[in-house]
Amino acid sequence: MTMADKRMLELITILKTNGTIRFAQQFCDAVGLSKQHLSAIKSGRLKFSAEHIEKACREYDINANWILGLSEKMYGCRW
């Protein structure tokens, strides 16, 4: 699993913990991902696309460099 995939999955957990979303399905809807695709990512069969990452960054104001493992700063990337 790539760093981006790990961070995107971590992002779902963080968003649920801080109350931004209640269910993973809300994240899936926001980034254009099916629940089945998310399951396949978790099992390592598929990966998040650049489009999924971009949508997550825009929707939740996430630093794309954090997702790629290039920064420790998670939030604050204005588009």
Backbone torsions as a table, in degrees:
resi	resn	phi	psi	omega
1	MET	NA	135.8	-178.7
2	THR	-76.7	163.5	176.0
3	MET	-58.8	-41.5	-179.5
4	ALA	-61.7	-42.3	178.5
5	ASP	-64.1	-43.5	179.1
6	LYS	-61.7	-44.0	-178.4
7	ARG	-68.8	-38.1	178.0
8	MET	-64.2	-41.1	176.9
9	LEU	-66.5	-39.1	176.1
10	GLU	-63.0	-39.0	179.1
11	LEU	-58.6	-42.8	178.5
12	ILE	-58.1	-45.8	179.5
13	THR	-62.6	-43.9	179.8
14	ILE	-63.0	-45.0	-179.4
15	LEU	-63.8	-35.8	175.9
16	LYS	-69.0	-42.8	-178.6
17	THR	-63.7	-41.2	-177.7
18	ASN	-87.3	2.5	174.2
19	GLY	84.7	6.8	178.4
20	THR	-67.0	-39.4	173.9
21	ILE	-128.9	157.0	176.7
22	ARG	-100.4	-32.1	-174.6
23	PHE	-133.5	151.7	177.2
24	ALA	-59.5	-29.7	179.9
25	GLN	-59.9	-33.9	177.4
26	GLN	-62.7	-41.4	176.6
27	PHE	-64.0	-46.2	179.7
28	CYS	-57.0	-45.4	179.4
29	ASP	-62.0	-40.7	-177.5
30	ALA	-66.8	-31.7	-176.7
31	VAL	-105.6	2.7	177.5
32	GLY	75.4	43.4	-175.2
33	LEU	-123.8	136.8	176.3
34	SER	-82.1	155.8	177.8
35	LYS	-60.9	-35.0	178.8
36	GLN	-66.3	-39.8	178.2
37	HIS	-64.1	-41.1	177.8
38	LEU	-61.3	-41.9	177.6
39	SER	-61.8	-40.0	179.0
40	ALA	-67.1	-34.3	176.5
41	ILE	-66.6	-45.2	-179.8
42	LYS	-60.2	-33.1	-179.6
43	SER	-88.0	-3.4	176.9
44	GLY	87.9	5.4	-179.2
45	ARG	-81.2	-29.2	179.5
46	LEU	-130.4	172.5	179.4
47	LYS	-130.8	158.2	171.9
48	PHE	-68.2	141.7	177.4
49	SER	-87.8	166.3	175.8
50	ALA	-59.5	-35.3	178.7
51	GLU	-64.9	-42.6	177.4
52	HIS	-60.7	-43.9	-179.2
53	ILE	-64.3	-45.3	179.2
54	GLU	-60.5	-45.1	-179.9
55	LYS	-63.3	-40.2	178.1
56	ALA	-63.5	-42.9	179.5
57	CYS	-62.2	-43.9	-179.8
58	ARG	-69.3	-45.0	-176.0
59	GLU	-66.2	-39.5	-172.4
60	TYR	-114.1	10.4	179.8
61	ASP	54.0	52.5	-179.0
62	ILE	-101.2	141.6	177.3
63	ASN	-75.2	116.2	-179.3
64	ALA	-59.3	-32.0	178.1
65	ASN	-65.0	-30.8	175.2
66	TRP	-65.0	-44.5	-179.9
67	ILE	-61.2	-37.4	-179.0
68	LEU	-81.6	-4.6	179.4
69	GLY	82.6	18.4	-176.9
70	LEU	-100.3	-5.3	-178.1
71	SER	-148.6	150.7	174.6
72	GLU	-89.8	-13.0	-178.6
73	LYS	-82.0	113.8	-175.4
74	MET	-82.8	-44.3	-175.1
75	TYR	-103.2	169.2	168.0
76	GLY	97.9	22.2	177.8
77	CYS	-100.1	97.8	-179.6
78	ARG	-78.3	137.2	179.4
79	TRP	-96.9	NA	NA
